Amino acid sequence: MAEIVNLRQAKKQAARKAARVNADVNAAKFGRTKAERELEKAQAEKVKRDLDGHRRET
């Protein structure tokens, strides 16, 4: 005998799988870890501080 399948659950499961695949693609394309974002922010702040420190007063 064939296994009984609830179509509503099967559709939801397929949609979740598709969303997960799409999320993985976006994470690979745009995703950075929190540590990477904080490091980049800290480096930008340091560059700005150093530049402001070298600015001449008029």
C-alpha positions in Angstrom: 0.0 0.0 0.0 1.0 3.6 -0.6 1.9 5.8 2.2 -0.7 8.5 3.0 0.7 12.0 2.6 -0.8 15.2 3.9 -0.5 17.6 1.0 -0.7 20.7 3.2 2.3 19.5 5.3 4.2 18.5 2.2 3.7 21.9 0.6 4.9 23.6 3.8 7.9 21.3 4.1 8.9 22.0 0.5 8.5 25.8 1.0 10.7 25.6 4.1 13.3 23.7 2.2 13.3 26.3 -0.6 13.5 29.2 1.9 16.4 27.5 3.6 18.3 27.1 0.3 17.6 30.8 -0.5 18.8 31.9 2.9 22.0 29.9 2.5 22.7 31.5 -0.8 22.1 35.0 0.6 24.3 34.2 3.7 27.1 33.2 1.4 26.7 36.3 -0.7 26.1 39.0 1.9 26.6 37.4 5.3 29.4 38.4 7.6 29.8 37.3 11.2 29.2 39.7 14.0 32.9 39.7 14.8 33.8 40.7 11.2 31.3 43.6 11.3 32.6 44.8 14.6 36.2 44.5 13.5 35.5 46.5 10.3 33.6 49.2 12.4 36.5 49.4 14.9 39.1 49.8 12.1 37.0 52.5 10.4 36.7 54.4 13.8 40.5 54.1 14.3 41.2 55.5 10.8 38.9 58.4 11.5 40.5 59.0 14.9 44.0 58.9 13.5 43.0 61.3 10.6 41.4 63.7 13.1 44.5 63.5 15.3 46.7 64.7 12.4 44.4 67.5 11.4 45.9 71.0 11.8 44.2 73.5 13.9 43.6 76.9 12.2 
